[in-house]
Amino acid sequence: MGIRVAVAGASGYAGGELIRLVAGHPEFELVAATAHSQAGHRLAVVHPQLAGLDMVLGETDAATLADADLVFLALPHGQSAALAAQLPPEVRVVDLGADHRLADPYAWANYYGGTHAGPWTYGLPELPGQRELIAGATRVANTGCYAASIILALAPLVAAGAASPADVVVVAASGTSGAGKAAKPHLLGSEVMGDLSPYRVGAHQHVPEIKQATGATGLSFTPLLAPMPRGILATVTAVPARGVDPRAVLAEAYADAPFVHVLPEGAWPHTAATLGSNSCHLQATVDVDSRRMIVLSALDNLGKGAAGQAVQNANLMCGLPETTGLSIWGIAP
């Protein structure tokens, strides 16, 4: 018998990717997968890529989930906290929603609204000291997808004094799976194909999470919807300290991080190279004209940005090597 795992919100994109990873994990045993409107449907009907997994989606309630050793909550923002509170304290929980990411209740109110549920251990192992905290936790808040790509690009530079925290500008493009699986007119193929569009300009909900994790004090973030199913490419710029080599700072910070790769000089991140992996690719330079530092970051928003990150956290919580059941390398073409 392996570690018994349940996935709530299994009908969504992140939920489907979680089940794919859990089903192939050498130490995890999938014992329950739940959904809301899709409850009662066979898993392989909702997720054809999971053909051969003979399971029926159950109702999302504490009774269905409580028999597991480990529960992944892949629910819409604001729906995890109440359900998690009903689970036994010994059950390990990784929340892919935003409910427990933010320490500041005012930031939660400004960007999400409603009651602040309080912070859990933040689930980005590559931050200094965070691996140990995650390993000792029974409740972990997974990162946001944009947040993961930007924090990994920025946090070591701010921490080292190599980048000013007061003037950070980010433009990042994400695939449509980041918007979820619910049918929405602006996500129809005929609307997305051949188009690149901004959204939530100046008010994206990942801003306080990024500032909290990096120490940035001034952040302008413009997200873009790209005509692709999955992937994030973030361009992060900041004012550097004089004479700093941002690539060298990142290379030193991630020398022992199995999933973060600072690319060789002259190679630039692109989303296809991270597809299907739990890796983030980074490259950095200094603009010859403005002298601003530029860091490019690419990852799979359903991998390192969601389900892969959640499994990496769960591995640490269960005392396993963090790479267990996860791919460092992408798939191509």
C-alpha positions in Angstrom: 0.0 0.0 0.0 1.3 3.4 -1.0 0.4 6.8 0.4 -3.3 7.2 -0.1 -4.1 10.3 -2.2 -7.3 12.1 -3.0 -7.8 14.9 -5.6 -10.7 17.4 -5.1 -11.6 19.4 -8.2 -10.5 16.5 -10.4 -12.5 17.6 -13.4 -10.5 20.8 -14.1 -7.3 21.1 -16.0 -5.1 21.2 -12.9 -7.1 18.4 -11.4 -6.6 16.2 -14.5 -2.8 16.9 -14.5 -2.7 16.0 -10.8 -4.4 12.7 -11.4 -2.0 12.0 -14.3 1.0 12.6 -12.0 -0.4 10.7 -9.0 -1.3 7.7 -11.2 2.3 7.5 -12.4 3.9 8.2 -9.0 5.7 5.2 -7.5 4.7 6.0 -3.9 1.2 7.4 -4.3 -2.1 5.5 -4.6 -5.1 7.3 -6.0 -8.1 6.4 -3.8 -10.5 9.2 -4.6 -11.2 11.9 -7.2 -14.0 14.3 -6.7 -15.8 17.0 -8.7 -18.8 19.3 -8.5 -20.9 19.3 -11.7 -19.1 16.3 -13.1 -19.7 14.1 -10.0 -21.0 10.7 -11.1 -19.1 10.8 -14.5 -16.4 8.4 -15.3 -12.9 9.9 -15.1 -11.8 8.9 -18.6 -14.9 10.6 -20.1 -14.1 13.9 -18.4 -10.3 13.5 -19.1 -9.9 11.3 -22.3 -6.1 11.4 -21.8 -6.6 9.3 -18.7 -8.1 6.3 -20.5 -7.6 3.2 -18.5 -8.1 4.8 -15.1 -11.4 3.1 -14.2 -12.7 5.6 -11.6 -16.0 7.5 -11.1 -15.8 11.1 -9.9 -17.3 11.5 -6.4 -18.9 14.4 -4.6 -16.5 17.0 -3.2 -17.0 16.7 0.6 -15.0 15.9 3.6 -16.4 12.4 4.0 -15.1 11.4 0.6 -11.6 12.9 1.2 -11.0 12.1 4.9 -9.8 8.5 4.3 -6.8 9.7 2.4 -3.3 10.3 3.8 -2.8 13.3 1.4 -5.4 15.5 -0.2 -4.9 17.9 -3.2 -7.5 20.7 -3.4 -7.7 21.9 -6.9 -10.8 24.1 -6.3 -11.7 27.6 -7.4 -10.3 30.4 -5.2 -12.3 30.8 -2.0 -13.6 27.2 -1.8 -10.7 25.4 -0.2 -10.6 26.8 3.3 -14.0 25.6 4.5 -13.4 22.1 3.1 -9.9 21.9 4.5 -11.1 22.8 8.0 -13.3 19.7 8.0 -10.5 17.3 7.3 -8.6 15.5 10.2 -5.5 17.4 11.3 -3.3 14.4 10.5 -4.3 14.5 6.8 -1.7 16.3 4.7 -3.3 18.9 2.4 -1.9 20.8 -0.5 -4.2 23.7 -1.7 -3.7 24.7 -5.3 -6.1 27.6 -4.7 -5.3 31.0 -3.3 -7.1 30.7 0.0 -4.0 30.3 2.2 -1.2 32.0 0.2 -1.4 35.5 1.6 -0.3 36.5 5.1 -1.9 40.0 4.9 -5.8 40.0 5.3 -5.9 43.4 3.7 -4.2 42.2 0.6 -6.7 39.3 0.4 -9.6 41.7 0.7 -8.3 44.0 -2.0 -7.5 41.3 -4.6 -10.0 38.5 -3.8 -12.6 39.8 -1.4 -14.4 37.9 1.3 -13.1 36.4 4.5 -9.3 35.8 4.8 -8.7 32.2 5.8 -5.2 32.7 7.2 -1.8 31.7 5.8 -0.4 28.2 5.4 3.2 27.2 4.8 4.0 28.7 1.3 4.7 26.0 -1.2 7.7 27.1 -3.2 10.6 24.9 -2.2 13.3 26.9 -4.0 12.9 29.9 -1.7 15.6 30.0 1.1 14.6 27.7 4.0 11.3 26.8 2.5 12.1 23.1 1.8 12.5 22.5 5.5 9.2 24.3 6.4 7.3 22.4 3.7 8.7 19.1 4.9 7.5 19.8 8.4 4.0 21.0 7.4 0.7 19.2 7.1 -0.9 22.2 5.3 0.8 23.8 2.3 -0.4 26.6 0.0 0.7 26.0 -3.6 1.9 29.0 -5.6 -0.1 30.8 -8.2 1.1 29.9 -11.8 2.2 33.4 -12.8 3.6 33.9 -9.3 5.9 30.8 -9.6 7.4 32.1 -12.9 8.0 35.6 -11.6 9.2 34.7 -8.0 11.8 32.3 -9.3 13.1 35.0 -11.7 13.1 37.8 -9.1 13.5 36.6 -5.5 17.2 35.7 -5.5 18.1 39.0 -7.1 16.2 41.1 -4.5 17.6 38.9 -1.7 21.2 39.4 -2.9 20.7 43.2 -3.3 21.3 42.8 -7.0 17.9 44.3 -8.0 16.0 47.2 -6.6 12.7 46.0 -5.0 11.1 49.4 -5.6 10.8 49.3 -9.4 9.9 45.9 -10.9 8.0 45.6 -14.2 6.6 42.3 -15.5 4.9 41.4 -18.7 3.9 37.7 -18.9 1.9 35.6 -21.3 0.0 32.5 -20.3 -1.8 29.8 -22.2 -5.6 29.5 -22.0 -5.6 26.6 -19.5 -4.6 29.1 -16.8 -8.2 30.5 -17.0 -9.7 27.1 -16.1 -12.0 24.7 -17.9 -15.3 26.5 -17.6 -16.8 27.5 -20.9 -16.2 31.3 -21.4 -16.9 33.2 -24.7 -13.5 35.0 -24.7 -11.7 31.6 -24.5 -13.4 30.1 -27.5 -10.9 28.9 -30.1 -12.2 31.5 -32.7 -11.6 34.3 -30.2 -8.2 33.2 -29.0 -6.5 32.0 -32.2 -4.5 34.6 -34.0 -4.8 37.0 -31.0 -2.8 38.2 -28.0 -4.8 40.1 -25.4 -4.2 41.7 -22.0 -6.4 41.2 -19.0 -6.7 42.3 -15.4 -4.2 45.1 -16.2 -2.9 46.8 -13.1 -4.9 44.6 -10.7 -3.9 40.9 -11.1 -4.5 38.8 -8.0 -0.9 37.4 -8.0 0.7 40.8 -7.3 0.5 40.6 -3.5 1.7 37.0 -3.5 4.7 38.0 -5.7 5.6 40.9 -3.4 5.2 38.8 -0.3 7.6 36.1 -1.6 10.2 38.3 -3.2 10.3 41.5 -1.0 9.4 43.7 -4.0 7.8 46.9 -2.9 6.8 48.3 -6.3 5.4 45.9 -9.0 3.7 46.7 -12.3 2.3 43.5 -13.8 0.6 43.1 -17.2 -0.7 39.6 -18.0 -1.4 38.5 -21.5 -3.6 35.7 -22.9 -1.6 33.8 -25.5 -3.1 31.5 -28.2 -1.7 28.2 -26.8 -3.2 25.7 -24.3 -0.4 25.8 -21.7 2.8 27.6 -20.7 3.9 30.9 -19.3 6.7 33.2 -20.5 7.4 36.1 -18.1 9.7 39.1 -18.8 10.8 40.6 -15.5 12.8 43.9 -15.4 14.3 45.8 -12.5 17.0 48.4 -11.7 20.2 46.5 -11.0 23.0 47.2 -8.6 26.0 48.7 -10.4 28.2 46.0 -12.0 26.0 43.1 -11.1 25.7 40.0 -13.3 22.1 38.8 -12.8 22.7 35.5 -14.5 25.5 34.7 -12.1 23.3 35.5 -9.1 20.6 33.2 -10.4 23.0 30.4 -11.3 24.4 30.5 -7.7 21.0 30.6 -6.1 19.7 27.6 -8.1 22.9 25.5 -8.2 21.2 22.7 -6.2 17.6 23.2 -7.4 16.7 20.2 -9.6 13.8 21.9 -11.3 15.2 25.4 -12.0 17.6 25.7 -14.9 19.6 28.8 -15.7 20.3 28.4 -19.4 23.7 28.7 -21.0 24.7 32.2 -22.3 22.8 33.0 -25.5 20.0 30.5 -24.9 16.6 32.0 -24.1 13.6 30.3 -22.4 10.6 29.4 -24.4 7.4 27.7 -23.3 7.5 24.6 -25.5 10.8 23.5 -23.9 9.1 23.2 -20.5 5.9 21.5 -21.7 5.0 18.4 -19.5 7.8 19.1 -17.1 8.1 20.5 -13.6 10.9 22.7 -14.6 11.4 26.5 -14.9 13.9 27.9 -17.4 15.7 31.2 -16.7 18.0 33.6 -18.5 19.1 37.1 -17.6 21.0 40.0 -19.0 21.3 43.8 -18.7 19.7 46.0 -21.3 22.5 47.9 -23.2 20.4 51.1 -23.5 18.2 51.4 -20.3 20.7 49.4 -18.1 17.7 47.7 -16.6 18.1 44.0 -15.6 16.0 41.6 -17.8 15.1 38.1 -16.6 13.1 35.7 -18.9 11.3 32.9 -17.2 9.4 30.0 -18.8 7.4 27.1 -17.2 4.4 24.9 -17.8 1.5 26.6 -16.0 -0.1 23.2 -15.2 3.3 21.7 -14.2 5.6 23.9 -12.1 2.8 26.4 -12.0 0.2 24.1 -10.5 0.0 20.3 -10.4 3.8 19.5 -10.7 4.5 22.1 -8.0 1.9 20.5 -5.8 3.4 17.0 -6.2 6.8 18.4 -5.4 5.5 19.9 -2.2 3.7 16.7 -1.3 6.9 14.7 -1.8 8.6 16.9 0.7 5.7 16.6 3.1 5.8 12.8 2.9 9.5 12.5 3.4 10.2 11.6 -0.2 12.8 13.0 -2.6 11.2 16.1 -4.1 11.8 14.8 -7.7 9.8 11.6 -7.1 7.3 11.0 -9.9 8.1 14.3 -11.7 9.9 15.0 -15.0 12.7 17.5 -15.1 12.6 17.4 -18.9 9.9 18.6 -21.3 8.4 16.8 -24.3 8.9 17.9 -27.9 7.8 18.7 -30.5 
